């Protein structure tokens, strides 16, 4: 069961997983789960692994070990210099122009789930949580950060270019019509 628990913790990532969720998924009692968590924590403490198991309130998470912090900071610096993907730029543009905005609203505009993209942009400090919506469930509202402005060389959001309307097809040509027609010989 230890590898299953480790896999669950890995899959949940930054969100972590609660004691009760683990217990329900593994179908074990409190004593068994307590022993399992203790065993996994000892595995991480007694080996030269770069991760450890931590408890925050009632949530368990896999985290990096503090003694390797300087290496993780170097990695963060390197990844911050990577260029942004088209998907990241698309998500950033939506947030910059429509903020504050919820993930669901972003998903509707993009036509795809944006959860992982939002996590990546938050990790790069380009977006942040700016509050909660009054809609059902009080979803998180997102906005851009001052690092976003720095990254794009902007002093304020007012410097963002004005979105241009999409031009209509001027000559009413069917855009899906093929340009090459077969000739009858």
Secondary structure as UniProt FT lines:
FT   HELIX           2..12
FT   HELIX           13..15
FT   STRAND          17..18
FT   HELIX           19..26
FT   HELIX           30..45
FT   STRAND          51..56
FT   TURN            57..58
FT   STRAND          59..64
FT   HELIX           66..68
FT   HELIX           69..80
FT   HELIX           86..98
FT   STRAND          101..102
FT   HELIX           103..110
FT   HELIX           115..123
FT   TURN            124..125
FT   STRAND          127..132
FT   TURN            136..137
FT   STRAND          140..144
FT   HELIX           146..151
FT   TURN            152..153
FT   HELIX           157..159
FT   TURN            170..171
FT   TURN            175..176
//
